């Protein structure tokens, strides 16, 4: 589908089936994972947008178990890669080995696939690997193939990467540059469970409790949902609202007026680029489909602003000194940008069209 074509609206029955499947997926994940409902919803949203996500949380919050459970419920092949300072790109992508035919004595190169050849990849502590190894994974994420010995090898579809970062210990790490973080659709914060959830976790994990996760969807169905998400129509006023959010974080071009709110000018050194606007709309589409709707609302955009933009806003020293992080700036931005202005503008354009 080209940009100039009008997206076809999905049949309501199909959308309702997807909504029911999403509800069943959440139910299956809850059999293993206690709490973290927001995290689970954000992972499904990124997956159905063909995006990738970074999970940020301290050790012991069941990030690996969560990803493997999601892969099991979707009947997707899952691989976990533990990133370490001595990890090489070939340890991820695979390598060529010399193989000899015993009957002819002829030797030839054979490609041995690495762990990246799976549907769902957990890149554990991605910031512990050197930049060359990080770049190999990021190339696979962007291109959906790896290049070894001059030959391209396509990755299985669907392909979904979840990378984890430990926010506490940064000694001996290689933080991802902002340009590489921008390639992740979401940054998902995984927090501590509340008291009731932690009680349930301790009771389950210290007993013989076992559970079976049933398959809800398969890879082909996931790809069908991914295609359907792209076909969800979005009204112009919703797109304009997403643009107002992202453009309010950027420094103006030389000679242009600065439209950023005062707090953005004070605390932000770099704002969100066009990829943030694209991901806001895509995530809004996925959220609408998972909610059983065939259209995107401004509320859908507001619900995904934090995971889309928190890793794309680069705060300055003043923000650090005042204890202000990107989530705080997003909270203030949502209060500052008036969503009703977009609705009023849409109403006025509709009235103008009627008068003509």
C-alpha positions in Angstrom: 0.0 0.0 0.0 1.5 3.4 -1.0 1.2 6.5 1.1 -1.3 8.1 -1.3 -3.8 5.3 -1.0 -6.6 5.3 1.5 -6.3 2.5 4.1 -9.1 -0.1 4.0 -11.1 -0.5 7.1 -10.8 -3.9 8.7 -14.0 -5.9 9.1 -15.4 -5.4 12.6 -15.7 -9.2 13.1 -12.0 -9.6 12.5 -11.2 -6.8 14.8 -13.3 -8.3 17.5 -11.5 -11.7 17.1 -8.2 -9.9 17.6 -9.6 -8.2 20.7 -10.6 -11.6 22.1 -7.2 -13.1 21.2 -5.5 -10.2 23.0 -7.6 -10.8 26.1 -6.7 -14.5 26.0 -3.0 -13.7 25.6 -3.1 -11.5 28.7 -4.9 -14.3 30.6 -2.2 -16.9 29.6 0.6 -14.6 30.5 -1.0 -13.9 33.9 -0.8 -17.6 34.6 3.0 -17.2 34.9 3.6 -13.5 35.4 2.1 -11.7 38.4 1.2 -8.0 37.8 3.1 -6.0 35.2 -0.1 -5.6 33.1 1.1 -2.3 31.6 4.4 -3.9 30.6 2.6 -6.8 28.9 0.3 -4.5 27.0 3.2 -2.4 25.8 5.1 -5.5 24.6 2.1 -6.7 22.6 1.7 -3.2 21.1 5.3 -3.1 20.0 5.2 -6.7 18.6 2.0 -6.0 16.6 3.6 -2.9 15.2 6.7 -4.8 14.0 8.7 -2.8 16.5 11.3 -3.6 19.0 11.6 -2.7 22.7 14.0 -2.0 25.5 13.1 -3.3 28.9 14.6 -1.2 31.8 14.5 -2.7 35.3 16.6 -4.0 38.1 17.5 -7.7 38.2 15.0 -10.2 39.6 11.8 -8.7 38.0 11.2 -11.8 35.7 12.0 -10.0 32.5 13.4 -13.2 30.9 10.4 -15.2 32.1 8.0 -12.6 30.8 9.5 -12.6 27.3 9.7 -16.4 27.1 6.1 -16.7 28.3 4.9 -14.3 25.6 6.8 -16.3 22.9 5.3 -19.5 24.2 1.7 -18.1 24.1 2.4 -17.0 20.5 4.1 -20.3 19.5 7.2 -18.4 18.5 10.8 -19.6 18.6 12.6 -17.9 21.5 16.3 -17.4 22.1 18.1 -15.6 24.9 21.5 -14.0 24.3 23.5 -12.9 27.4 25.6 -9.9 26.3 29.1 -9.8 27.8 32.2 -7.6 27.1 33.8 -10.5 25.1 30.8 -11.3 23.0 31.6 -11.1 19.2 29.3 -10.3 16.3 29.6 -13.8 15.0 28.5 -15.2 18.4 25.1 -13.6 17.5 24.8 -13.8 13.8 26.5 -17.1 13.2 29.7 -18.0 11.3 31.0 -20.0 8.3 32.8 -23.3 9.0 34.8 -25.4 6.6 33.1 -28.8 6.0 34.7 -31.7 4.1 32.7 -34.2 2.1 34.1 -37.6 3.1 33.2 -39.2 -0.2 34.8 -36.7 -2.6 37.2 -35.0 -0.2 35.9 -31.6 -1.4 35.9 -28.8 1.2 33.3 -26.1 1.2 32.0 -23.3 3.6 28.8 -23.9 5.4 26.9 -21.3 7.4 26.0 -22.1 10.9 23.2 -20.0 12.2 23.6 -18.0 15.4 21.0 -17.4 18.1 19.6 -14.4 16.3 17.8 -16.8 14.0 14.6 -17.0 16.1 11.3 -15.2 16.2 11.7 -13.6 19.6 15.2 -12.5 20.9 15.9 -11.4 24.4 19.2 -9.4 24.3 20.0 -9.5 28.0 22.0 -6.5 29.2 22.7 -5.2 25.7 24.8 -2.4 27.1 27.5 -4.9 28.3 28.6 -5.8 24.8 31.1 -3.7 22.8 29.7 -1.4 20.1 30.6 -3.7 17.2 28.4 -6.5 18.7 25.6 -4.1 19.4 25.7 -2.9 15.8 25.4 -6.5 14.5 22.1 -6.9 16.5 20.8 -3.5 15.5 21.5 -4.3 11.8 19.5 -7.5 12.2 16.7 -5.5 13.8 16.5 -2.9 11.1 17.2 -5.1 8.0 15.7 -8.4 9.2 18.7 -10.2 7.8 22.4 -10.7 8.6 25.4 -10.6 6.3 28.2 -13.1 6.8 31.0 -13.6 4.3 29.3 -11.3 1.8 26.1 -13.5 1.8 22.7 -12.3 3.2 20.7 -14.7 5.3 17.1 -13.8 6.0 15.8 -14.0 9.5 12.6 -15.8 10.4 9.4 -13.8 10.5 7.9 -12.4 12.6 11.1 -11.0 14.2 10.9 -9.2 17.6 13.9 -8.1 19.7 13.6 -7.2 23.4 16.7 -5.8 24.9 17.2 -5.3 28.7 19.3 -2.7 30.5 20.1 -2.6 34.2 19.6 1.0 35.4 21.7 0.6 38.5 25.2 -0.7 37.6 26.9 1.1 34.7 30.5 0.2 35.4 32.1 -1.6 32.5 29.1 -1.0 30.2 28.8 0.4 26.7 25.7 2.6 26.7 23.8 2.6 23.5 24.2 5.9 21.6 21.0 7.9 21.2 20.9 7.2 17.4 20.8 3.5 18.2 18.3 3.8 21.0 16.0 5.6 18.5 15.7 2.4 16.5 13.8 0.8 19.4 10.1 1.6 19.2 9.5 1.5 22.9 11.4 1.9 26.1 9.4 -0.1 28.7 10.0 0.5 32.4 9.6 -2.6 34.6 9.0 -1.6 38.2 8.7 -3.4 41.5 5.5 -5.3 42.3 3.2 -4.0 45.0 2.9 -5.9 48.3 0.0 -8.1 47.2 1.7 -9.0 43.9 5.0 -9.8 45.7 3.2 -12.0 48.2 1.7 -14.0 45.3 5.1 -14.2 43.6 6.8 -15.5 46.7 4.1 -18.0 47.4 4.3 -19.4 43.8 8.0 -19.5 43.4 8.8 -21.1 46.7 6.4 -24.0 46.3 5.8 -26.7 43.7 3.4 -24.5 41.7 3.6 -25.2 38.0 1.4 -23.9 35.2 1.0 -24.6 31.5 0.8 -21.7 29.0 -1.5 -22.5 26.1 -0.9 -21.4 22.5 -3.2 -18.5 21.5 -1.7 -17.4 18.1 1.0 -18.5 15.8 3.5 -16.7 13.7 1.3 -16.4 10.6 -1.5 -14.9 12.7 0.9 -12.4 14.3 2.0 -11.3 10.8 -1.6 -10.9 9.8 -2.3 -8.6 12.8 0.8 -6.7 12.0 -0.5 -6.1 8.4 -3.9 -5.1 9.7 -2.4 -2.6 12.1 -0.9 -0.7 9.2 -4.3 -0.6 7.5 -6.1 1.2 10.4 -7.1 4.7 9.3 -6.1 7.7 11.3 -7.9 11.1 11.2 -5.8 14.1 10.3 -6.5 15.8 13.7 -5.0 12.8 15.5 -1.8 13.0 13.3 -1.6 16.7 14.0 -1.8 16.1 17.7 1.0 13.6 17.6 3.1 16.1 15.6 2.5 18.8 18.1 3.7 16.6 20.9 7.0 15.7 19.1 7.7 19.1 17.6 7.2 20.7 21.0 10.4 19.0 22.1 12.7 20.1 19.2 15.0 23.1 18.9 13.9 25.4 16.1 15.8 25.9 12.9 18.1 28.9 12.8 16.0 32.1 12.6 12.7 30.4 13.4 10.6 30.9 16.5 11.1 28.6 19.4 7.7 26.9 20.0 8.9 24.7 22.8 7.3 25.2 26.2 9.5 27.0 28.7 10.3 23.8 30.7 11.4 22.0 27.5 13.8 24.9 26.8 15.1 24.7 30.4 15.6 21.0 30.7 16.0 19.5 27.3 19.2 19.4 25.2 17.7 17.3 22.4 14.2 16.4 21.4 12.4 13.6 19.5 12.8 13.1 15.8 10.3 12.1 13.1 10.6 8.5 14.0 8.8 9.3 17.3 5.9 10.8 15.4 5.7 7.6 13.2 5.8 5.4 16.2 3.1 7.3 18.1 0.7 6.8 15.2 1.7 3.1 14.7 1.3 2.4 18.5 -2.0 4.2 18.5 -3.2 2.0 15.7 -2.2 -1.2 17.5 -3.8 0.0 20.7 -7.0 0.7 18.8 -7.1 -2.7 17.2 -6.3 -4.5 20.5 -9.2 -2.5 22.1 -11.6 -3.7 19.3 -11.8 -0.4 17.4 -11.1 0.4 13.8 -10.1 4.0 14.4 -7.4 5.8 16.4 -8.3 8.4 19.0 -6.2 11.1 20.7 -6.5 9.0 23.9 -4.7 6.2 22.1 -1.8 8.6 21.4 -1.7 9.9 24.9 -1.5 6.3 26.2 1.7 5.5 24.3 3.6 8.8 24.6 5.8 7.6 27.5 7.2 4.4 26.0 7.7 6.0 22.6 9.3 9.3 23.7 11.1 8.6 27.1 14.3 7.4 25.4 14.2 10.0 22.7 14.3 13.0 25.0 17.9 13.9 26.0 17.9 15.9 29.2 20.6 18.4 30.2 22.6 19.1 33.4 19.8 21.4 34.8 17.4 18.5 34.6 19.8 16.2 36.4 20.4 18.9 39.1 16.7 19.4 39.7 15.9 15.7 39.6 13.8 15.9 36.4 13.8 13.0 34.0 12.2 12.5 30.6 9.0 11.0 32.1 8.5 14.2 34.1 8.8 16.3 31.0 6.3 14.1 29.1 3.8 14.4 32.0 4.1 18.2 31.8 4.0 18.1 28.0 0.7 16.2 28.0 -0.8 18.8 30.3 0.5 21.7 28.1 -0.5 20.5 24.7 -4.2 21.0 24.4 -5.9 18.0 22.8 -9.2 19.9 22.4 -7.6 22.3 20.0 -7.2 19.5 17.5 -10.9 18.6 17.9 -12.0 22.2 17.5 -9.8 22.6 14.4 -11.4 19.5 12.9 -14.9 20.7 13.7 -14.1 24.1 12.1 -12.8 22.4 8.9 -15.9 20.2 8.7 -18.2 23.3 9.0 -16.1 25.1 6.3 -16.6 22.1 4.0 -20.4 22.1 4.6 -20.6 25.9 3.9 -18.8 25.4 0.6 
